[in-house]
Amino acid sequence: MADQSISGGPAQSGQSKIRHTIEPGDGTSIGWQSPDQMLGFWAAWMEQFSAAPQAAPSIAWPQWQNTPATPGLPVLPSSPEQLSKSLSDDPLLRSIDQIWNANPLREVVPVDWAEIARALRIVWLRSAGRPTSALSLIDFNQALWGSLLSVWQEAGQSWLGLFGLATDKDPGASSGDKRFAAPEWRTNPAYLALKELYLLASDWLLEQGEAADMDEAERQRVNFHLRQFVDAMSPALMLMSNPVALRKAVETGGASLADGTRNLLADIAAGRLSMVDASAFAPGHNLALTPGKVVHRNALMELIQYTPTTDQVHRTPLLILPPWINKYYILDMRPKNSMIRYLVEQGFTVFVVSWKNPDASMDGIGIEDYIDLGPLEASDVARAITGSPSVNVMGYCIGGVLLTLTLAVLAAKGDKRFNAASFMVSPQDFSRIGDTAVFMGEPTLDLVEQQMMERGYLDSREMGNMFSLLRSNDLIWANVVNNYLLGNKPPAFDLLYWNSDGTRMTRAAHSWYLRNTYVENNLIKPGKIRLKGEAIDLGRIHQDTYAVGCEKDHIVPWDAAWRITQLFGGTVRYVLASSGHVAGIINPPGGKGAYRTREDGAAASSPEEWLRGAACHAGSWWPDWVSWLSSRSGRKGKPPPLGSKQHPPLVDAPGTYVLEN
């Protein structure tokens, strides 16, 4: 790698902007007047690799520095009309979709480049004529100059250290960003400058999406796609600016590049990005190992009853409703983190619904069928086997939405088959649904419904792509680096395996669900929904309720999960767990984490008020739930048999439906 020198200086007298230049040792230079010019450079960089994806690029450092200049957005025009015309003519924004269409990654990475171009266009249009925009740009340039100067000083300290003359100051501590964990991002001035340049421009661009004159929905949509853009433009995603990939390419004599190309071609043929080594796991082999029997099967679900491990069990059994778009074994991954195994060990008789993976022949199965064939039929079987007049029930994520609908229907009918109810990261009020809102616009829903009409079901890959984009750095781009730049096999990680092992949903049920939750938010409107001849009113639900939210949940924000305390008519114990949508729930005792509860019994009018009065506890919330559930599960006695004469065991757990692709 050629030696590099980094320099920059203030603008000459009379200039309105500060110009900074990185000057490589070969005399070429790249200058940025503003962040949009830098984004233009990144687009050209991307275009260079897209033009000839089959060719293995040279790993010589100066190549990317000599990239021909790309027409960026120069000084912004003085009026919105002029800016709009320049944007429509601009090669950068006009060619973004063409660039992405030429990139082989478009076949495996679910990035909506047209929406990204739209977000960029909105940002620049709204920036036109705002005096704060010029000030923001000056601040950016000053920060950039200060950052590059700091890089030079740190490089000088490093060089002095070679001769034992450096101070004790550690040059460049780790930022905590996993994309830039390699030591070169801290110690090599060229890499450090590139990283700082990228991070500063990313922050600047995201700040522009916080315009006060945008409504909340539009701001959320714009910011989401701006984040997708800056994530996709990370220098760590390019071979020639990824020190780990370059090092491995040299060490392996280019074998890692050949392996990466084979991985990419295999993923293109499969039509998806490989996120996990699918051959490393299988339910019943090294996942979903808790012993039990399938004791009932219908067209939509298998019901699993688990083998007791204690001499005595609570009289009232527990029925668990997992999400119908995921396999149930997230609750029974490995013995060490299996919630199902833990509950059985605490003396509960546990039944779990394992949903069928629908095909086109099940097109007409609607939401009422999910209620009838799911929680209602499962509760009938559980009561018949155990002899208990009632069943405790838990719903996880959208399994909790189905439970909410079922409880509301039964409340209207006066049916008291369900005793205590528990909800894990389950929404009822869909006015706050995090970043998933960006996928719920009318054009997107029309497209989804059109696809479901053609197929007869919702393809689980479509839902998987949506959730992957919510954490694109972890679930998409980290795998792009691992699989294609480094040429590694996808990781063998059980949670990623489960995440990729999705379940389809019937067209009729999913169409009803989307319209009545995400679009119209009808669950919280008393009488708006009618199911099984009854008007739905969540205020009629009077079961004792235990609800869990997770503070870093990007799917069901914790304050949205908290709303159940205001919507249900009974007493609700709300618990706030640490971590995210999955890790916050699958957190057995003995591990990391914490949770918050409010013990004063006072009603809170807002989630913020609840949080101010909550106490923090170290460890898992599972024992707290077990204590609450035990007091509502009756006395202990002899365990019931596995199945009965009316419901004989069919096959061993995990059953057959969970194995369907």
Long-range contacts (C-beta under 8 A, 24 or more apart in sequence): 1-61, 2-26, 2-61, 2-62, 4-61, 4-189, 4-190, 6-148, 6-151, 6-152, 6-155, 6-189, 6-190, 6-193, 7-152, 8-145, 8-148, 8-149, 10-145, 17-137, 17-138, 17-141, 18-138, 18-141, 18-142, 18-145, 19-141, 20-141, 20-144, 20-145, 20-148, 22-148, 22-193, 22-197, 24-62, 24-65, 26-62, 26-65, 28-62, 28-65, 28-66, 30-65, 32-144, 32-197, 33-74, 33-75, 34-72, 34-73, 34-75, 34-137, 34-140, 34-141, 35-137, 35-140, 35-200, 35-201, 35-204, 35-205, 36-72, 36-73, 36-92, 36-124, 37-72, 37-73, 37-74, 38-72, 38-197, 38-201, 39-72, 39-92, 39-120, 39-201, 39-205, 39-233, 40-70, 40-71, 40-72, 40-73, 40-92, 41-67, 41-69, 41-70, 41-72, 42-233, 43-70, 43-92, 43-95, 43-96, 43-99, 44-68, 44-69, 44-70, 45-238, 46-99, 46-103, 46-233, 47-95, 47-99, 47-102, 49-103, 49-238, 50-99, 50-100, 50-102, 50-103, 50-104, 51-102, 53-102, 53-103, 53-104, 56-254, 56-257, 56-261, 57-239, 57-240, 58-240, 59-239, 59-240, 59-246, 59-249, 59-250, 60-240, 61-190, 61-240, 63-240, 64-238, 64-240, 64-241, 73-124, 76-124, 76-127, 76-128, 76-133, 77-128, 78-129, 79-128, 79-129, 80-125, 80-128, 80-129, 83-124, 83-125, 83-128, 84-125, 87-121, 87-124, 87-125, 93-117, 93-120, 93-121, 96-120, 104-264, 104-268, 105-264, 105-480, 107-267, 107-268, 107-271, 108-264, 108-267, 108-268, 108-271, 108-272, 108-273, 109-273, 109-476, 109-480, 110-465, 110-466, 110-468, 110-469, 110-476, 111-228, 111-232, 111-469, 112-225, 112-228, 115-221, 115-225, 115-228, 116-225, 116-226, 116-228, 116-229, 116-232, 118-225, 119-209, 119-221, 119-222, 119-223, 119-225, 119-226, 119-229, 120-226, 120-229, 122-218, 122-222, 123-205, 123-208, 123-209, 123-211, 123-222, 123-226, 126-208, 126-211, 126-213, 126-214, 127-208, 133-208, 136-204, 136-207, 136-208, 140-200, 140-201, 140-204, 143-200, 144-196, 144-197, 144-200, 147-193, 147-196, 147-197, 147-200, 148-193, 148-196, 148-197, 150-196, 151-189, 151-192, 151-193, 151-196, 152-189, 154-189, 154-192, 155-189, 155-192, 158-187, 158-189, 178-473, 178-478, 179-234, 179-236, 179-473, 179-477, 179-478, 180-236, 182-243, 182-244, 184-243, 185-243, 188-243, 191-241, 191-243, 194-235, 194-241, 195-235, 198-233, 198-234, 198-235, 201-230, 202-230, 202-233, 205-229, 205-230, 206-230, 217-437, 220-435, 220-437, 220-438, 221-437, 221-438, 221-441, 224-435, 224-438, 225-438, 227-472, 228-469, 228-472, 231-472, 231-473, 231-477, 232-472, 232-477, 234-477, 236-477, 236-481, 237-477, 237-480, 237-481, 237-485, 239-485, 242-481, 242-485, 244-481, 244-485, 244-486, 245-481, 245-485, 245-486, 248-486, 248-487, 252-487, 255-487, 256-486, 256-487, 257-487, 258-487, 259-487, 259-488, 260-483, 260-484, 260-485, 260-486, 260-487, 261-484, 262-487, 263-483, 263-484, 263-487, 263-489, 264-483, 264-484, 267-483, 272-461, 273-476, 273-479, 273-480, 273-483, 274-479, 274-483, 274-490, 275-468, 275-475, 275-479, 275-490, 275-496, 275-499, 275-500, 276-490, 276-491, 276-492, 276-493, 276-496, 276-497, 276-499, 276-500, 277-489, 277-490, 277-491, 277-492, 277-497, 278-490, 278-497, 278-500, 280-492, 280-497, 281-492, 281-494, 281-497, 283-327, 283-329, 283-654, 283-658, 283-659, 284-652, 284-653, 284-654, 284-659, 286-334, 287-329, 287-332, 287-333, 287-334, 287-494, 287-497, 287-498, 288-328, 288-329, 288-332, 288-333, 288-653, 288-654, 288-658, 289-332, 289-334, 289-335, 289-338, 290-332, 290-335, 290-338, 290-340, 290-341, 290-344, 290-653, 291-652, 291-653, 292-642, 292-652, 292-653, 293-642, 293-643, 293-649, 293-650, 293-651, 293-652, 293-653, 294-354, 294-649, 294-650, 294-651, 294-652, 294-653, 294-655, 294-656, 295-351, 295-381, 295-385, 295-642, 295-643, 295-644, 295-647, 295-648, 295-649, 295-650, 296-377, 296-378, 296-381, 296-647, 296-650, 297-650, 297-655, 297-657, 298-373, 298-377, 299-356, 299-362, 299-365, 299-373, 300-355, 300-356, 300-358, 300-362, 300-365, 300-369, 300-370, 300-373, 300-374, 301-353, 301-354, 301-355, 301-356, 301-373, 301-374, 301-377, 301-378, 301-657, 302-353, 302-354, 302-356, 302-650, 302-655, 302-656, 302-657, 302-658, 303-351, 303-352, 303-353, 303-354, 303-377, 303-378, 303-381, 303-382, 304-328, 304-351, 304-352, 304-353, 304-354, 304-653, 304-654, 304-655, 305-349, 305-350, 305-351, 305-382, 305-385, 305-642, 305-643, 306-340, 306-344, 306-349, 306-350, 306-351, 306-352, 306-653, 307-344, 307-642, 308-344, 308-349, 308-639, 309-344, 309-345, 310-344, 310-345, 310-346, 310-347, 310-639, 311-639, 312-347, 312-636, 312-637, 312-638, 312-639, 313-347, 313-348, 313-349, 313-636, 313-637, 313-638, 313-639, 313-640, 314-347, 314-348, 314-349, 314-630, 314-633, 314-634, 314-635, 314-636, 315-386, 315-388, 315-633, 315-634, 315-635, 315-636, 315-637, 316-388, 316-390, 316-391, 316-392, 316-419, 316-632, 316-633, 316-634, 317-348, 317-349, 317-350, 317-351, 317-382, 317-383, 317-386, 317-388, 317-391, 317-392, 317-640, 318-343, 318-348, 318-349, 318-350, 318-351, 318-391, 318-392, 318-393, 318-394, 318-629, 318-633, 319-351, 319-352, 319-353, 319-375, 319-378, 319-379, 319-382, 319-391, 319-392, 319-393, 319-394, 320-350, 320-351, 320-352, 320-353, 320-393, 320-394, 320-395, 320-396, 320-399, 321-353, 321-374, 321-375, 321-378, 321-393, 321-394, 321-395, 321-396, 321-399, 321-400, 321-402, 321-403, 322-352, 322-353, 322-354, 322-355, 322-396, 322-397, 322-399, 323-396, 323-397, 323-398, 323-399, 324-355, 324-370, 324-374, 324-398, 324-399, 324-402, 324-503, 324-505, 324-509, 325-398, 325-458, 325-460, 325-463, 325-502, 325-503, 325-504, 325-505, 326-397, 326-498, 326-501, 326-502, 326-503, 327-354, 327-355, 327-498, 327-501, 327-502, 327-503, 327-658, 328-352, 328-353, 328-354, 328-355, 328-654, 328-658, 329-498, 329-654, 329-658, 330-396, 330-495, 330-498, 330-582, 330-586, 331-396, 331-586, 332-654, 333-494, 333-495, 333-498, 333-586, 334-494, 336-588, 337-586, 337-587, 337-588, 337-591, 338-588, 339-585, 339-586, 339-588, 339-622, 342-588, 342-589, 342-622, 343-626, 346-626, 346-630, 347-630, 347-636, 348-629, 348-633, 349-386, 349-639, 349-640, 351-378, 351-381, 351-382, 351-391, 353-378, 353-399, 354-654, 354-655, 354-657, 354-658, 355-503, 355-657, 356-657, 356-660, 357-503, 357-504, 357-657, 357-660, 357-661, 358-457, 358-503, 358-504, 358-505, 358-506, 359-456, 359-457, 359-504, 360-455, 360-456, 360-457, 361-456, 362-456, 362-457, 362-506, 363-456, 363-457, 363-506, 363-507, 363-508, 364-506, 364-507, 364-508, 365-506, 365-508, 365-509, 366-506, 366-508, 366-509, 366-512, 367-405, 367-508, 367-509, 367-512, 367-513, 367-531, 368-531, 368-532, 369-509, 370-402, 370-509, 371-402, 371-405, 371-406, 371-409, 371-531, 371-532, 374-402, 374-406, 375-402, 375-403, 375-406, 376-406, 379-417, 379-418, 381-647, 383-417, 384-644, 384-646, 384-647, 385-640, 385-641, 385-643, 385-644, 385-647, 386-640, 387-640, 388-634, 389-417, 390-416, 390-417, 390-418, 390-419, 391-417, 391-418, 391-419, 392-418, 392-419, 392-420, 392-421, 392-422, 392-629, 392-632, 392-633, 393-418, 393-419, 393-420, 393-421, 393-422, 394-421, 394-422, 394-423, 394-424, 395-421, 395-422, 395-423, 395-424, 395-426, 396-424, 396-425, 396-426, 396-585, 397-424, 397-425, 397-426, 397-555, 397-556, 397-581, 398-426, 398-427, 398-513, 399-426, 400-424, 400-425, 400-426, 400-427, 401-426, 401-427, 401-428, 401-513, 401-517, 401-523, 404-428, 404-523, 404-538, 404-541, 405-523, 405-529, 405-531, 405-536, 407-541, 407-543, 408-531, 408-534, 408-536, 408-537, 408-538, 408-540, 408-541, 409-531, 409-532, 409-534, 409-536, 411-537, 411-540, 411-541, 411-542, 412-534, 412-535, 412-536, 412-537, 412-540, 413-534, 418-543, 419-543, 419-544, 419-632, 420-543, 420-544, 420-545, 420-546, 420-628, 420-629, 420-632, 420-633, 421-541, 421-543, 421-544, 421-545, 421-546, 422-545, 422-546, 422-547, 422-548, 422-625, 422-629, 423-545, 423-546, 423-547, 423-548, 423-561, 423-564, 424-547, 424-548, 424-585, 425-548, 425-549, 425-550, 425-553, 425-555, 425-556, 425-561, 425-581, 425-584, 425-585, 426-547, 426-556, 426-561, 426-564, 427-517, 427-556, 427-560, 427-561, 427-563, 428-523, 428-524, 428-538, 428-563, 428-564, 428-567, 429-521, 429-523, 429-524, 429-560, 429-563, 429-567, 430-517, 430-518, 430-521, 430-523, 430-560, 431-521, 431-524, 431-560, 432-557, 432-559, 432-560, 433-518, 433-555, 433-556, 433-557, 433-560, 434-470, 434-553, 434-554, 434-555, 434-556, 434-557, 434-560, 435-470, 435-554, 436-466, 436-470, 436-518, 436-555, 437-518, 439-466, 440-514, 440-518, 440-519, 442-519, 445-514, 445-515, 445-519, 448-514, 449-507, 449-511, 452-507, 452-510, 452-511, 453-507, 455-507, 456-506, 456-507, 457-504, 457-505, 457-506, 457-507, 457-510, 458-504, 458-505, 458-506, 458-507, 458-510, 459-504, 460-502, 460-503, 460-504, 461-502, 463-502, 464-499, 464-500, 464-502, 467-499, 467-555, 470-554, 470-555, 471-554, 475-499, 495-582, 495-586, 524-563, 524-567, 538-567, 538-568, 538-569, 539-567, 539-568, 539-569, 540-569, 541-568, 541-569, 541-570, 542-568, 542-569, 542-570, 543-568, 543-570, 544-570, 544-571, 544-573, 544-632, 545-570, 545-571, 545-572, 545-573, 546-572, 546-573, 546-575, 546-625, 546-628, 546-629, 547-572, 547-573, 547-574, 547-575, 548-574, 548-575, 548-576, 548-577, 548-584, 548-585, 548-621, 548-625, 549-574, 549-575, 549-576, 549-577, 550-576, 550-577, 550-578, 550-579, 550-580, 550-581, 550-583, 550-584, 550-585, 551-576, 551-577, 551-578, 551-579, 551-584, 552-578, 552-579, 552-580, 552-584, 553-580, 553-581, 553-584, 554-580, 554-581, 555-581, 556-581, 558-607, 559-607, 559-608, 562-607, 562-610, 563-607, 565-603, 565-604, 565-610, 573-597, 573-628, 574-598, 574-610, 575-621, 575-624, 575-625, 576-611, 576-614, 577-621, 587-620, 587-621, 587-622, 588-620, 588-622, 589-619, 589-620, 589-622, 589-623, 590-619, 590-620, 591-619, 591-620, 593-619, 593-620, 594-618, 594-619, 595-619, 595-620, 595-621, 595-624, 597-624
